[in-house]
Amino acid sequence: MTLLHTLRIAPNVPVFDLPITVALEHGLFEKRGLDVQFVDKHDPVTSSKDAFQRQKESLYECGKADAYNLCEWAGLDRSDRSGRGSRVFALRPAVVAQVILSFDPAIQELRDLAGVPIGINEFTGSHYTALQFLDGALPRDQVVLEHVGEPYVRYEQLKAGTLRAASLMEPYVSLALKEGAHIIGVNFYRGAEVISPDLPQDLRDAYLAAVNEATEIIEADRDRYKHHLITAPIRGRIEPQEIGNHFFRYAHSRPMDEGRFAYTAEWMGTWNLDLQSAQYEQLVL
């Protein structure tokens, strides 16, 4: 087949990118006329408090990548603040839990987190989901979040005792449980697919069709693909078969509708995370 479009993807944490990885592995993009490639490998260590200096955002902003995925709230935030210009074009197929974990026996429930710094990566899913479900458990002035960076770094600080609690996703949830941590709270969420608005509709449709097909392949035999979740820093500490099935799954992508956008934007504002361009047409394709 003649390849009609080229699409370069900036990498995210592997659990979020697994549908892309599987679509590449099975040739699902090529059969739809797409040439899709990751422009780099995910860096599990390096991060920045400035969201636009992080790997995926910086690759997009400098023009090396055309698209990336991240949490729903961050997708709107980055599209709102992008110097290059970007739009949310779908809710991503990865349905993943952010899990607050602790090794501290004094912390057993969300209410025990009053005034306790929780390790997050600021302006990502670990940040927004922590706000979302601590909001019902604690007074807002007792919610304390601490920017630490990538999930690997958060986990290492949690294990070392530098942090008493941290928000993590797979494979770090299974690793933490294996190494003696316990769960304080779990919040599943969708994320957002972000893309250059200059790319045509037929490319976006073909891309989503490919990753949607990949979700069906993954869900038919999730164990077959768990090895993709383990990055170099934790290789040897956990095996693919030790990663549980409880905290991640995949489903067809779907649009972000105007009602969901409006509620999300309003909620972000209640935490002083306001969008400057809080108009659906300006941030969503």
N, C-alpha and C positions, 0 to 999 in steps of 0.2 A: 504493500500500500504506500502511496505517496504521502509523506508527512506534511500536513497542512500548516501546522503551528508548532512553535517552540515555546516551552514554558519552563522557566528556571525557578526552583523552589529553595527558599532559605530554610534550613533545618530547625526543627524544634526537638524537644525531648522525645526519644523514640516511641514511647507509648502513644503519643499523640500523632506521630507520623506513620504509624504502622500500616494504615490503609494505603498510603502512598508507596511505601516500601514493597508491600505485597502486590500492588498494581504493577510496579516496575518488574518485580520478579516473574509475574505471569504474563507480561506483555499486554496488559489491558489498555495502556495508553496508546501503544503503537497501533492496535487494531482499530482505534478510533482516529487515527491520523495525527496523533500528538507525539512530539519529541519532548519528553519530560525528564529533567535531571535535577538532583540536588546539587547546589553550587558548592557545597562544602559538607564536611561531617559535623554533626552536632558536637559542640564543645561542652563537656559536662562540668567544667570547673570554672571557667572565666565568666564573670558577669559584671554588671555596673549598676549603680543606683540610678543612673540616667538610662531610662528605657531605650532611648534611641542610639545608645552606644553598645547595646547588646548585640549578639551575633545576628539573629534573624532580622531585627529592625535595621541594623546598620547595612547589612547586605541588600536589603530592599531599598533603603533610602539612597544608596549610592548607585543604584541601577543594575547591580549584579544579579539581583533576583526579581522576579515578577510577582511572586505570591508567597505567602506563608500562613501558618495557622497559629492561633493562640486563644486565650479564653475570650468569651463573649464580651466582657466588660473592657478588656484590653484592646480587643479588635476595634471597638468604637472609639476608645481613647486614642489609639495610634492613628486611626483614620482622621480623627478630629485634629490631631496635631502634626500630621505628616507634612514635611516640607515638599516631598515629591508629589504627594497626593495618592491616597488609597481608598478603597471601599470594602466594606464587608459584603460578600456576595453569597454567603450561605452559613448555616450552622454546621460545624464540622461533624464527621461521622464518629469521632472518638467520644465515647461517653465514659468519663474517667472520674474516679473519686479522689478528692483531696482529703487526706486523712490526718487528723491531728494525733500525734503519737508522743509518748513520754516513757522514759525509764524510771521516772521519779515515783515512788510508791505513795507520796503525798498527793499526787494528782491522779484522780480517778474519774472525774466527771467534768463537764464544761465549766461548772460553777467554781471548780478548784483553780481555774485559770485566771481568776480575778487578779489583775495587776501583774500577772506573769508574762514576760515577753515570749511571744510565739514566733519562731523563725519562719520567715517567708521570703519570697522574691517580690519586691514591691511592684505594684501595678501588673501583676500576673494573677493566674487563677488561685494560687496559694494565698494571695492577699485578699482578693474579692470574696472568695468562698469563706474565708475565716470571718470576715466582717458579716457575711450573710447569715451564718448560723450561730455565731456568738451573740449577735444582736438580740436573739430571743432568750439567751441564757444569762447575760450580764448587763448591768448598766453600761452605756457606751463609754463612760469615762473610766471604766475598769478594763476595757479591751486594750491590750498593749501588743502591738505587732512590731517586730524587729526585722529590718531588711538584712538578709544574710547572703542571698544569691541563689545559685543553682541548687537543685534538689540534692545532688551528691554532697555539696558543701554543707547544706542544712543538716543532712543526716550525720555527717562526720562530727559536726559540732554537738548534735544531740547525743550521739554515742559517747563523746568525750566528756559530756556533762557541762559544756559551755552553755548550752541551751537546756532548759527544763522541758520544753515542748517545741514541736516543729510540725508544720504542715507539709505532707509529702504525698507523692503518688507512686504507682508501681514503676520499677521493681523494688523501690526503697521501702514500701509498706511490708512486703514479704520479707525483705532482708531485716528490717527492724524487728518484726515479730520473731524471726528465727534467732536473732541475737538478744532477745529478752525484753523488747519494748511491749507496751500495751496501748490499745486504742482508746482515745478519749472522745473522738467524734468523727463522723464520716459525712461528706457532702458530695454527691454526684452532680456533674454539670456538663453541659455542652460547651463547645468553644466556637470560635468564628474562623471562617476562611476569609482571608484578606488578599486582595488582588489589585493590580493596577487597573484603573478605570479605562485605560486606553486599549485594553485587550478585548477582543470581540466576544459577543454572546455565544457564538457557536463553540469557541474554545472553552469558555466557562462550562457550558453544558456537557461537552465531551469529557472534560476533566472530572466533573461530578459524577457522570455516569461510570467512569472507570473506578473511582474510589468507592462508589456505592457497590459495584460488583465485587470489589476487593473485600468489603465488609462481610459479604455473604460467604466468601471463601474462608476468611478468618474465623467467623462464627461456626462454620462447619467443622473446624479442627483447630481450635485456638492453640493447643499445645504445640502444634507444628511450627508456630511462628514466635514463640516466647523467647527464643534465643536472640531475636533482634532487639529485645528490650534491655539486654545486659551490655553495658558499656565498659570500657577498659578499666576504670578505677575500681569496679567491684567484681571483675571477673575472677573466679576462684572462690569468692565468698558466698555466692549463691548460684545454683544451677537452674536451667530453664524450668525443669519439672517442679522446682520448689516455689515458683511464682504461682500464687493462687489465682483463681478465676473470679473472685468475688468483687474486685475493686476496679475492673476495667471491662468494657465490652464495646461493640461497634454496631452502629445502626445507620441506615441510609441518612445522608445529609438532607437538610430541609431548609427552606428559606427562613430568613428572619423577617417576620411580619411586623407591620407598623405598631400593633398593640404591644407586642413584646418589646420592641425598641423603646416605645414611650415609657413603659414601666421601668425598664432597665435604666434609661437616662434619668428618670425621676429618682429612683433609688440611689444611683450614684451621687446625685446632688445632695442627698441627705447626709452623706459622709464627706461632703466638701470635695468630691471628685467630679465636679461639674464638667460637662461637655460644652465647649464654646459654641459649637455649631450643632445645637440640639434639634436638627431637622432631619427627618428620616431620609429625604431625597438627597441630602448632602453627604450622608455617611453610609448609605446602604444601596446596593445595586438591585 
